[in-house]
Amino acid sequence: MNVINKILRGDKVVWVVALLLGTISLIVVYSASSALVVKNYGGNTGRLLLKHSGTLLIGYAMMFAAYKIDYRRFAKFAWFLLIPCLALLLYTLVFGKHINAASRTINIFGISFQPSEIAKIILITYLARQLVMMGDRLTRFKDVILYLGLPILLTAALIFPENLSTAAILLVVCMVLLFIGRVKFLHILAIVGIGVVGLGFYIAFDAAKTEIGNKRAEKESRKSDREVVFVPKKTRIKTWANRLDAMGESKEEGFDPFDDHHYQQTYAKIAVATGSVFGKGPGKSEQRNFLPHPYSDFIYAIIIEEYGLIGAIIVLLLYVILFTRVIRIVHKRPLTFGALMAFGLGFLIILQAMINMGVSIGLLPVTGQPLPFISMGGSSMMATGFILGMILSVTRNIEEETEQEQIEQETTTEEVIEDTYENEPENRD
């Protein structure tokens, strides 16, 4: 036990939460991915389980690697990596792999990953550093916009066109982090206002670009000798609007719950409704055969179907407990780089988890956000593992500093006692 305590220092609760989330991931992904196994692995469940286990182990390896790094080094890394990260996001936007009508991933040396996962970590770490380094300059509007607002808006702008939900989550986390870091509320509103104006320009540009593209495609179809049915492309804004409309339509009479706009939420709601209190039992989910991504986007619905309300509450509590440990860091070391970084990253995890859960139970429109450290997916698993390791690095440092302070206090106390004893006059008869 002493050996384990020496190797795995820091907040033991965070270690336990990470272990439990990984265990849940193995069990639920194995059950939820039956259709994927038949499609891609010829029914060989062992191959997918082995692959996911490998991904999970890489996530734990990333967590341990980040934990072993002194968290103060992350401040330097974030400063140097911010601009290359923005360039990588731009490359992904232009040349990224097109999956599910969006360019979110790129391949480097045969490895596919989402740069947005890296960007979230780097931006939050950079902001934590700047909030501490700027000091009195946080009251200057020009400095706030240049050193805080500009990196936030550029990062979000490069993620936003192909991944609205990720950009929105990142913006919310950044705004809350600025507020915690003592940035004036009016300055935060100014950053939000600039973002809203930029969104307006993007909507106009996207509509014009799509309209021009549709006219060209329609002309080409008329010139073609073959009978081609012209189907106009939708703007990204229209796609997002349809998802919001689907939420409202599901409450109206006469809508088709299994049409293209509603079927995902319909099957998710069926999974939640049939799960009841105790669930159907492990591996007995039926809706996994109908949901498009039961092992990632809708994995929480499968958890409820198989493990019921009890399982849903346990998973929810794990994320809440994780966030309470982050709040504990803020209380111990307020307004320090480590506390701000840990808060931003911890808030990112719990906000993403809540959105995934909200989508699964029908409270939010479909977004495509995975459940952190549970959903299947290499980029998300590795990024979340690294984030947990960064938080553990902060707690390890706090633990070591506390121990050092106790040693110094005990040494000082012993020296005072010895000095008192030496200077005490001898008893005389």
C-alpha positions as CSV (number, residue, x, y, z in Angstrom):
1,M,0.0,0.0,0.0
2,N,2.8,2.4,0.8
3,V,4.4,1.7,-2.6
4,I,1.1,2.5,-4.3
5,N,0.8,5.7,-2.3
6,K,4.2,6.8,-3.4
7,I,3.5,6.1,-7.1
8,L,0.0,7.4,-7.2
9,R,0.1,10.6,-5.2
10,G,-2.4,13.5,-5.4
11,D,-6.1,13.3,-4.9
12,K,-7.0,9.6,-4.4
13,V,-10.7,10.4,-5.1
14,V,-9.8,11.5,-8.6
15,W,-7.8,8.3,-9.1
16,V,-10.8,6.2,-8.0
17,V,-13.2,8.2,-10.2
18,A,-10.9,7.7,-13.3
19,L,-10.7,3.9,-12.6
20,L,-14.5,3.6,-12.2
21,L,-15.2,5.6,-15.3
22,G,-12.9,3.4,-17.3
23,T,-14.4,0.2,-15.9
24,I,-17.9,1.4,-16.8
25,S,-16.7,2.3,-20.3
26,L,-15.4,-1.3,-20.9
27,I,-18.7,-2.9,-19.8
28,V,-21.1,-0.5,-21.5
29,V,-19.2,-0.1,-24.8
30,Y,-18.9,-3.9,-25.1
31,S,-22.7,-4.1,-24.7
32,A,-23.6,-1.1,-26.8
33,S,-21.4,-1.9,-29.9
34,S,-23.1,-5.1,-31.0
35,A,-24.3,-3.6,-34.3
36,L,-20.8,-2.1,-35.0
37,V,-19.2,-5.5,-34.3
38,V,-21.4,-7.2,-36.9
39,K,-20.8,-4.4,-39.4
40,N,-17.0,-3.9,-39.1
41,Y,-15.7,-7.0,-37.2
42,G,-17.7,-9.9,-38.6
43,G,-19.4,-10.5,-35.3
44,N,-16.1,-10.9,-33.5
45,T,-16.8,-9.1,-30.2
46,G,-13.3,-9.9,-28.9
47,R,-11.6,-7.7,-31.5
48,L,-13.6,-4.6,-30.6
49,L,-13.2,-5.2,-26.9
50,L,-9.5,-5.6,-27.4
51,K,-9.3,-2.4,-29.5
52,H,-11.3,-0.4,-26.9
53,S,-9.3,-1.8,-24.1
54,G,-6.1,-0.6,-25.9
55,T,-7.7,2.9,-26.4
56,L,-8.6,3.0,-22.7
57,L,-5.0,1.9,-21.7
58,I,-3.6,4.7,-23.8
59,G,-6.0,7.1,-22.0
60,Y,-4.6,5.9,-18.7
61,A,-1.1,6.2,-20.0
62,M,-1.8,9.8,-21.0
63,M,-3.2,10.4,-17.6
64,F,-0.2,9.0,-15.8
65,A,2.2,10.9,-18.1
66,A,0.5,14.2,-17.4
67,Y,0.4,13.5,-13.7
68,K,4.1,13.0,-13.6
69,I,4.8,16.4,-15.3
70,D,5.1,19.4,-13.0
71,Y,1.8,21.3,-13.7
72,R,3.7,24.6,-14.0
73,R,5.4,23.3,-17.2
74,F,2.0,23.3,-18.9
75,A,2.0,27.1,-18.7
76,K,5.0,27.2,-21.0
77,F,3.7,24.5,-23.3
78,A,0.4,26.3,-23.8
79,W,2.1,29.6,-24.6
80,F,4.3,28.0,-27.4
81,L,1.7,25.6,-28.7
82,L,-1.2,28.1,-29.1
83,I,-0.3,29.4,-32.5
84,P,0.6,26.0,-34.0
85,C,-2.7,24.6,-32.6
86,L,-4.6,27.4,-34.4
87,A,-2.8,26.5,-37.6
88,L,-3.7,22.8,-37.1
89,L,-7.4,23.8,-36.6
90,L,-7.3,25.8,-39.9
91,Y,-5.7,22.9,-41.7
92,T,-8.5,20.6,-40.4
93,L,-11.2,23.0,-41.5
94,V,-9.8,23.1,-45.0
95,F,-8.3,19.6,-45.5
96,G,-9.8,17.5,-42.7
97,K,-11.5,14.1,-43.2
98,H,-15.1,14.5,-44.0
99,I,-17.2,12.4,-41.6
100,N,-20.9,12.9,-40.9
101,A,-21.1,16.1,-43.0
102,A,-18.3,17.8,-41.1
103,S,-14.5,18.0,-41.3
104,R,-13.3,17.3,-37.8
105,T,-10.5,14.8,-38.0
106,I,-7.1,14.6,-39.7
107,N,-4.7,11.7,-40.3
108,I,-1.0,12.0,-39.3
109,F,1.2,8.9,-39.8
110,G,-2.0,6.8,-40.1
111,I,-3.4,8.0,-36.8
112,S,-6.7,9.8,-36.9
113,F,-7.6,12.4,-34.3
114,Q,-9.6,15.5,-33.7
115,P,-7.4,18.6,-33.2
116,S,-10.3,20.4,-31.4
117,E,-9.6,18.0,-28.4
118,I,-6.0,19.3,-28.2
119,A,-7.2,22.9,-28.8
120,K,-9.5,22.8,-25.8
121,I,-6.7,21.8,-23.4
122,I,-4.2,24.3,-24.8
123,L,-6.6,27.3,-24.8
124,I,-7.8,26.7,-21.2
125,T,-4.2,26.3,-20.0
126,Y,-3.2,29.4,-21.8
127,L,-6.0,31.4,-20.3
128,A,-5.1,30.2,-16.8
129,R,-1.6,31.3,-17.3
130,Q,-2.6,34.7,-18.7
131,L,-5.0,35.4,-15.9
132,V,-2.2,35.0,-13.4
133,M,0.5,36.7,-15.5
134,M,-1.5,39.8,-16.4
135,G,-2.3,40.9,-12.9
136,D,-3.4,44.6,-12.9
137,R,-3.6,44.6,-16.7
138,L,-6.9,42.6,-16.4
139,T,-8.6,46.0,-15.9
140,R,-7.4,47.3,-19.3
141,F,-9.9,46.6,-22.0
142,K,-7.3,46.6,-24.8
143,D,-5.2,44.0,-23.0
144,V,-8.2,41.8,-22.2
145,I,-9.3,41.7,-25.8
146,L,-5.8,41.2,-27.2
147,Y,-4.4,38.6,-24.9
148,L,-7.6,36.8,-23.8
149,G,-10.5,37.6,-26.1
150,L,-8.6,37.2,-29.4
151,P,-7.3,33.6,-28.7
152,I,-10.7,32.5,-27.5
153,L,-12.6,33.9,-30.5
154,L,-10.0,32.6,-33.0
155,T,-10.1,29.1,-31.5
156,A,-13.9,29.0,-31.4
157,A,-14.2,30.4,-34.9
158,L,-12.0,27.6,-36.3
159,I,-13.9,24.9,-34.5
160,F,-17.4,26.4,-34.9
161,P,-18.1,25.8,-38.7
162,E,-17.8,22.0,-38.4
163,N,-18.5,21.4,-34.7
164,L,-20.9,23.9,-33.2
165,S,-21.4,22.1,-29.9
166,T,-17.7,21.9,-29.1
167,A,-17.2,25.5,-29.9
168,A,-20.2,26.5,-27.7
169,I,-18.9,24.4,-24.8
170,L,-15.5,25.9,-25.1
171,L,-16.8,29.4,-25.2
172,V,-18.9,28.9,-22.0
173,V,-16.0,27.4,-20.2
174,C,-13.7,30.2,-21.2
175,M,-16.2,32.9,-20.2
176,V,-16.7,31.3,-16.8
177,L,-12.9,31.0,-16.4
178,L,-12.5,34.7,-17.2
179,F,-15.1,35.5,-14.6
180,I,-13.4,33.4,-11.9
181,G,-10.1,35.0,-12.9
182,R,-11.4,38.5,-12.0
183,V,-12.0,39.9,-15.5
184,K,-14.6,42.6,-15.5
185,F,-18.0,41.5,-16.4
186,L,-18.4,44.3,-19.0
187,H,-15.2,43.1,-20.7
188,I,-16.6,39.5,-20.8
189,L,-19.8,40.9,-22.4
190,A,-17.7,42.7,-25.0
191,I,-15.9,39.5,-26.0
192,V,-19.3,37.8,-26.3
193,G,-20.6,40.7,-28.3
194,I,-17.7,40.5,-30.8
195,G,-18.4,36.8,-31.1
196,V,-22.1,37.4,-31.8
197,V,-21.2,40.0,-34.6
198,G,-18.8,37.4,-36.0
199,L,-21.5,34.8,-36.0
200,G,-23.8,37.2,-37.9
201,F,-21.1,37.6,-40.6
202,Y,-20.6,33.9,-40.8
203,I,-24.4,33.2,-41.3
204,A,-24.5,35.7,-44.1
205,F,-21.4,34.3,-45.7
206,D,-22.5,30.7,-45.3
207,A,-25.9,31.4,-46.9
208,A,-24.4,33.3,-49.8
209,K,-21.8,30.5,-50.4
210,T,-24.4,27.8,-50.3
211,E,-26.7,29.7,-52.6
212,I,-24.0,30.2,-55.2
213,G,-23.0,26.6,-55.0
214,N,-26.6,25.4,-55.5
215,K,-27.0,27.6,-58.6
216,R,-23.8,26.2,-60.1
217,A,-24.9,22.7,-59.3
218,E,-28.4,23.3,-60.8
219,K,-26.9,24.6,-64.0
220,E,-24.6,21.6,-64.3
221,S,-27.5,19.2,-63.8
222,R,-29.4,20.9,-66.6
223,K,-26.5,20.6,-69.0
224,S,-26.0,17.0,-68.2
225,D,-27.3,14.4,-70.7
226,R,-28.4,12.2,-67.9
227,E,-31.6,12.8,-65.9
228,V,-30.2,14.1,-62.6
229,V,-32.4,15.1,-59.8
230,F,-31.0,18.3,-58.3
231,V,-31.1,18.3,-54.5
232,P,-30.0,21.7,-53.1
233,K,-27.4,21.6,-50.3
234,K,-28.4,23.0,-46.9
235,T,-26.3,25.5,-45.0
236,R,-24.7,24.5,-41.7
237,I,-26.9,27.0,-40.0
238,K,-30.0,25.3,-41.5
239,T,-28.8,21.9,-40.2
240,W,-28.4,23.3,-36.7
241,A,-31.8,25.0,-37.0
242,N,-33.4,21.7,-38.0
243,R,-32.1,20.1,-34.8
244,L,-33.7,22.8,-32.7
245,D,-36.9,22.6,-34.6
246,A,-37.0,18.8,-34.1
247,M,-37.0,19.5,-30.3
248,G,-40.1,21.7,-30.6
249,E,-41.9,19.5,-33.1
250,S,-41.6,16.4,-30.9
251,K,-44.1,18.1,-28.5
252,E,-46.6,18.8,-31.2
253,E,-49.4,16.4,-32.5
254,G,-49.1,14.8,-35.8
255,F,-45.3,14.6,-36.1
256,D,-43.5,11.4,-37.2
257,P,-41.3,10.3,-34.4
258,F,-39.3,8.0,-36.7
259,D,-38.5,10.5,-39.5
260,D,-35.0,11.7,-40.3
261,H,-35.2,14.5,-37.8
262,H,-36.5,12.7,-34.8
263,Y,-35.6,9.0,-34.9
264,Q,-32.4,9.3,-32.8
265,Q,-34.1,11.0,-29.9
266,T,-37.1,8.7,-30.3
267,Y,-35.0,5.6,-29.8
268,A,-33.1,7.2,-27.0
269,K,-36.3,8.1,-25.2
270,I,-37.5,4.5,-25.6
271,A,-34.3,3.3,-24.1
272,V,-34.7,5.6,-21.1
273,A,-38.4,4.8,-20.6
274,T,-37.9,1.0,-20.7
275,G,-34.9,1.2,-18.3
276,S,-37.1,2.0,-15.3
277,V,-35.4,2.0,-11.9
278,F,-33.1,-1.1,-12.1
279,G,-32.8,-1.6,-15.9
280,K,-33.0,-4.6,-18.1
281,G,-29.6,-5.9,-17.0
282,P,-26.2,-5.9,-18.6
283,G,-26.1,-6.7,-22.3
284,K,-29.9,-6.7,-22.7
285,S,-30.3,-3.4,-24.4
286,E,-32.7,-3.5,-27.4
287,Q,-32.3,0.1,-28.6
288,R,-28.6,-0.3,-29.3
289,N,-29.7,-2.0,-32.5
290,F,-31.5,1.1,-33.7
291,L,-29.6,4.1,-32.3
292,P,-26.9,5.3,-34.8
293,H,-24.1,5.8,-32.2
294,P,-25.1,3.9,-29.0
295,Y,-21.5,3.4,-28.0
296,S,-20.6,7.2,-28.1
297,D,-23.2,9.9,-28.6
298,F,-26.1,8.0,-26.9
299,I,-24.2,5.8,-24.5
300,Y,-25.9,7.3,-21.5
301,A,-29.3,6.1,-22.9
302,I,-27.9,2.6,-23.1
303,I,-26.6,2.9,-19.5
304,I,-30.1,3.8,-18.4
305,E,-31.8,1.1,-20.4
306,E,-29.5,-1.6,-19.0
307,Y,-28.8,-0.3,-15.5
308,G,-31.9,1.9,-14.9
309,L,-32.2,5.0,-12.8
310,I,-29.7,3.6,-10.3
311,G,-27.0,3.3,-12.9
312,A,-27.7,6.7,-14.3
313,I,-27.4,8.3,-10.9
314,I,-24.1,6.5,-10.2
315,V,-22.5,7.8,-13.4
316,L,-23.8,11.3,-12.8
317,L,-22.4,11.3,-9.2
318,L,-19.0,10.3,-10.5
319,Y,-18.8,13.4,-12.6
320,V,-20.2,15.6,-9.8
321,I,-17.6,14.1,-7.3
322,L,-14.8,14.8,-9.8
323,F,-15.9,18.5,-10.1
324,T,-16.2,18.9,-6.3
325,R,-12.5,17.8,-6.0
326,V,-11.7,20.5,-8.6
327,I,-13.6,23.1,-6.5
328,R,-11.5,21.9,-3.5
329,I,-8.3,22.8,-5.4
330,V,-9.7,26.3,-6.0
331,H,-10.4,26.7,-2.3
332,K,-6.9,25.6,-1.3
333,R,-5.0,27.7,-3.9
334,P,-7.4,30.5,-5.0
335,L,-6.4,32.5,-8.1
336,T,-3.3,30.5,-8.8
337,F,-2.4,29.0,-12.2
338,G,-2.9,25.5,-11.0
339,A,-6.3,26.2,-9.5
340,L,-7.5,28.1,-12.6
341,M,-6.3,25.5,-14.9
342,A,-7.8,22.6,-12.9
343,F,-11.1,24.5,-12.7
344,G,-11.3,25.2,-16.4
345,L,-10.5,21.6,-17.4
346,G,-12.8,20.1,-14.7
347,F,-15.6,22.4,-15.8
348,L,-15.0,21.3,-19.4
349,I,-15.4,17.7,-18.5
350,I,-18.6,18.0,-16.4
351,L,-20.2,20.4,-18.9
352,Q,-19.6,18.0,-21.8
353,A,-20.9,15.1,-19.6
354,M,-24.1,17.0,-18.8
355,I,-24.7,17.9,-22.4
356,N,-24.3,14.2,-23.5
357,M,-26.7,13.2,-20.7
358,G,-29.2,15.9,-21.7
359,V,-29.2,14.7,-25.3
360,S,-29.7,11.1,-24.3
361,I,-32.7,11.9,-22.2
362,G,-34.2,14.3,-24.7
363,L,-33.6,17.6,-22.9
364,L,-31.2,18.9,-25.5
365,P,-30.9,18.7,-29.3
366,V,-28.5,16.1,-30.8
367,T,-25.0,17.5,-30.6
368,G,-22.6,14.5,-31.0
369,Q,-20.7,15.1,-27.8
370,P,-19.2,11.9,-26.2
371,L,-19.5,11.1,-22.5
372,P,-16.0,11.8,-21.2
373,F,-13.9,8.7,-20.5
374,I,-16.9,6.4,-21.1
375,S,-17.8,6.8,-24.8
376,M,-15.8,4.9,-27.4
377,G,-13.4,7.2,-29.3
378,G,-9.6,7.6,-29.3
379,S,-9.3,11.4,-29.4
380,S,-11.8,12.0,-26.6
381,M,-10.4,9.2,-24.4
382,M,-6.8,10.4,-24.7
383,A,-7.8,14.0,-24.2
384,T,-9.9,13.3,-21.1
385,G,-7.1,11.1,-19.7
386,F,-4.6,13.8,-20.2
387,I,-6.9,16.3,-18.5
388,L,-7.4,14.1,-15.5
389,G,-3.6,13.7,-15.3
390,M,-3.2,17.5,-15.4
391,I,-5.6,17.9,-12.5
392,L,-3.8,15.1,-10.6
393,S,-0.5,16.9,-11.2
394,V,-1.9,20.0,-9.4
395,T,-3.2,17.9,-6.5
396,R,0.2,16.1,-6.2
397,N,2.0,19.4,-6.0
398,I,-0.4,20.7,-3.4
399,E,0.1,17.5,-1.4
400,E,3.9,17.8,-1.5
401,E,3.8,21.5,-0.6
402,T,1.5,20.8,2.4
403,E,3.8,18.0,3.6
404,Q,6.9,20.3,3.2
405,E,5.1,23.0,5.2
406,Q,4.3,20.6,7.9
407,I,7.9,19.4,8.1
408,E,9.2,23.0,8.2
409,Q,6.6,23.8,11.0
410,E,7.6,20.8,13.0
411,T,11.3,21.6,12.6
412,T,10.7,25.2,13.7
413,T,8.7,24.0,16.7
414,E,11.5,21.7,17.7
415,E,14.1,24.4,17.4
416,V,12.0,26.8,19.5
417,I,11.7,24.1,22.2
418,E,15.4,23.4,22.2
419,D,16.2,27.1,22.4
420,T,13.8,27.5,25.3
421,Y,15.3,24.5,27.1
422,E,18.9,25.7,26.6
423,N,18.1,29.3,27.8
424,E,16.1,28.2,30.8
425,P,17.9,29.0,34.1
426,E,19.1,26.0,36.1
427,N,17.2,25.1,39.2
428,R,19.1,26.0,42.3
429,D,18.7,24.5,45.7
